[in-house]
Amino acid sequence: MQISTSYLFDRASQQMGKLQTDLAKSHAQISAQKQVLNPSDAPDQSAAILRLKSVIGRQDSYSKSLDTVNTRLSAEDASLKSANELIVRVKELAIQASNDTLGTTDRQAIGTELKGLRGQLLSLANTQDSSGNYLFAGSRVSQSAFAADASGQTVYQGDQTRMNVMVGENQSIPINRTGSDAFVRVVRTVDGVSAGVSFFQSLDDLTEGINKSDHTAMQRGLGEVDSLQQGISLAQASIGTDMKVVDQQASIIRDTILSLKTTLSNIEDLDYATAFTQMNKQMLALEAAQSSFAKISQLSLFNYIK
């Protein structure tokens, strides 16, 4: 088999071209700090990278949702904590007003303070978040949770919807509690007939009883205040439980993201020591090929005869 000069020339050119391409790829990998530059370079590896990035993206989304839930629960907790402190003061005043030594004027002064406390409690029940949504209105977040009806009584305007937010694969957490869950109704029995009385109506009746020195109404109201406080306390406990779940889930997601990113780094990130060693080998090989090519390019039949 005869091997022509042109054949050797072509083979040397192809070899140099491949070495130059490989060297350029190594430079690009080092510059990008990535093993895979194009999906076609390593289809299986590229698919794994895309899959991991997608999972990490979902976990990041869950983490942001948890931040939103935590902010919402913190706002609810702060409102109910203040409400609990106010209802404790209401109870203290109700006990004070029940003292037989107090006169009408003293009780009316207590009634005035109770009216002010009632207004503060209503304000807390209608707390809004940073977006202007009412915390305790259920899904009717654009309207105040409690407002006066046609008869002048303060009633709950929200609904009983509990909104849930996805915070993990097939896992959701409630982001709100309704006003009727926190500012509960009480059961009042009159002449053997039981009926539900709203949170604020109970406070209004207590205040009226104190202003009129109605001992029966005062004793009844004092008992109902215990139920009102219990409702607020139970709602606080529920929020505390939800916040604990949020903390636990946030910790799980942080660990999951760290594990996924470690795996992704192993697949995607470049091993600099190996990359530089490989690049040096490619540079030496290219220099050797260029030297050989220079010699081959000088060959001719006359040189051979000479």
N, C-alpha and C positions, 0 to 999 in steps of 0.2 A: 504494500500500500504506500503510495507516494503522498507525502504531506507537503503541500505548497506553502510558500511564504505568506500568501494571502490568508490561508487557513489559520496559521499561527497568529497573524496580525488580528484576525477577527476574534479568535479565542481570547487573546490578551485584552482586546478592547472590551469584550463582554465581561471578563473577569474584573477589570478595573471598574466598569460601570456598576456591577453588583456590589463591589466593595465600597464604592462611593455612596451608593444608595443605603447600604447598611450603616455606614458611618454617619450619614445625614440623619438616619432614623435614630441612632444613638444620641446624637446631639439634640434632636427634637424631644426625645424621652427625658433627657436630663433637664432641658429647659422647662418642659411641662411638669416634671416631677411625677410622671405617670408611666406605668408599664405599657398600657394600651392606648395608642393615639387614635386609631380608627377601628370601628367594629369589625371590619374585614380582616384586620391583623390577627384577631383571636376571637372568633364568634362566640364560643362557649364562655370565655372569660368576660367578654363584653356583656353577654346576657346576664351573667351572675352579678356584674356591677350594677346594671340597670335595675335588676330585681332588688338588690340590697338598698339602692338609693330610694326606690319606691317605698319600701318598708320603713326606712328611716324617715321619709317625708310624712308618712301616716302617723308615725310615733310623735314627730314634732307637732303635727296638727292636734293630736290628743293632748300633748303637753300644754299647748296654748289654750285648749278648751278647759283644761284643769285650772289654769291661771284665771280664766274668766269665771269659772264656778267658784273658786276660792274667794275672788273679789266680791262676788255676789253674796256668798254665805257670810263673809266678814261684815258686810254692810247690814245684813239681816240680824246678825248676832249683836252688833253694836246698837241697833235700834231696839231690839228686845231687851238688852241689858239695861238701857235707859228706861224703858217702859217698866221693867221689873222694879227698878229703884223708885219710880213714881208711884207704882201701885202699893209698894211698901209704905210710902208716905200717906197714901189714901187710907190704908188700914190703920195707921197710927192716929190719923185725924178722926176716923170713925169710932175708934175706941175712946178717944178723948171726948168726942161729942156725946157718947153714951153715959158719961159721968153725970149723975143726978145733981151735982153741985153747980153745973154750968147753967147760966141763964140764956134767954132767947138771944140777946145781943152777942154773947160769946159764941153761940152756935151759928149765928149768921156770919160771923167772922170766919169760922171754920168752913162754912158753906162757900164763902167767897174764895178761899184758898182751894177748895175742892174743884170749883169751877175752873180755876186756872190750871190745875193739874189735869183736869179732863181735856182741856184744850191742848195741852202738851202731849197727852197720850194720843189724841186724834192726829196731831201732826206727825208723831212717830208711826202711827198706823198707815199714814199716807206718805211714808218716806219714798223718795225717788233715787234712782241710781244716777251715775254720771251722764247717762244717755237720756235722762228724763223719764225713764220707765218706773212705774209704781211697783215696789218690791212685793207687796202683799195683795195684789189684785188678781192673782192667778194668771190667765193668759190675756186678760183685758188690761194690758200694761199701760195703755194710753189714757186711761181715766182713773181718777182717784179711787182707792180701794173703799173708802168710807165717805159718805156724803149724806146730807139731809134730804129726806124724801118730801113729798107734798105735804105731809102732816107735820113736818119739822123734826121728825125723829132721824137720828143718824143710823143709817143702815149700810150693810155690806153690798157694794156694787160689783165686786169682782165675781169670778166663777171658781169652781173647784178644781180647775185644771192644774196638774203638776207637770211642769215642763222638764224634759230630760235632755241631757247632753251626752253624746258619745265620748267616752274617755279611754277607750280601749277596744280591742277586738271583741265584739258582742257584749260590751259592758257600757252601761250608761249610769249617770248620777243625776238625781233631781236637783234642779237649779233654783227652785223656789218653794215656798209654802204659802198657802192661801191665807187671807186675812182671818177667815173663820177658824183656821187651825191655831192661830196665835192669839187673836182677840176673840175668845170663845163666847158663845152664848151660855147662859145659865138656865137651869130649870127652876121655875118658881111655881109653887103650889099655893093656890088661893081657894079656900072653901072646897078643898078636895079635888080641885081641878088643876092639873099641871100644864104649864105652857112655857115655851122658850122665850127668853128675854135677851135682847142683844147686849153686848158688852157695854156700849155707851148708854143704853137705856137704863141698865142697872146702876151705873154711876149717877145718871141724872135723877133716878128715883131716890138714891141714897142722899144726894145733896138736898133734894126737896124735903125729904124726911127730917134731915138735920135742921134745915131752915125753919121748919114748922114744929120742931121739937116733938116729932112723932116717934115715940120710942119703939113702937112695933116696926115701923119702916126702917129705923136705924138698926135694930137687931137683925132684921132680915137682910139689910144691905151689908152689914158686917160679915154675915155668913157668905153672902154672894161674892164679896171681895176675895175671900179665900179661894173660891172657884176660879175667879178671874186671874189671880196670881198663879194658880196651879197651871192654868192654860198657857200662860206666858212661859213659865218655867219648863213645861214639857216641850214647848216649841224650841226653846233654847237648847234643851238636851238633844232634840232631834238634829238641830244645826250642828251641835258639837260632834255628833256621830258622823254626820255627812262630811264635816271638815277632816275628821280622822281618816275616813275612807279616801278623801282627796289626797291627803298627805301620803298615805300608803301607796296609792296608785301612782302618784307623781314619782315616788322613789323607785317603783317597779319600772316605770317608763324610762327614768334616767339610766337605770342599770341596763335595760334593754337596748337603748340607743348607744350606750358605751360599748356593749358587746357587738352590736351590728357595725359600728364604725371601726372597731378593731378588726373585724373580719373583712370589711371593705378595704381597709388600709393594707391588709396582707395581700389582697387580690389586686388592688389598683395602684398603690404607691410604689415608687421605684426604690430598689435597693441600690443606693449610691455606690457602695464599694464594688458590687458586682458590675454595675453599669460602667463605671470608670475603667475597671479592669478590661471589660469587653471592648470599650472604645479604644483603649490603648492597643489592644491586639489588632483591632480593625485598622488602626492607623499604621501599625507596623506592616501588616499584610498589604495595605494599599501602597505604601512606600516600596515594598519589595516588588509588587506587581508593576509599579511605574518604572522601576529600574529595569525589570525584565523587558517591559514593553519598549523602553528606549533602545535596548540592544537588538530586539527583534526588528524594530523599525529600520535599523541600519543594514539588515541583511538584504542581499540581492545576488543574482546569479554571477555578476562580475566579481563581487566581493568573494564569493565562494571559489571562483576560478583562480582569483588572485591569491 
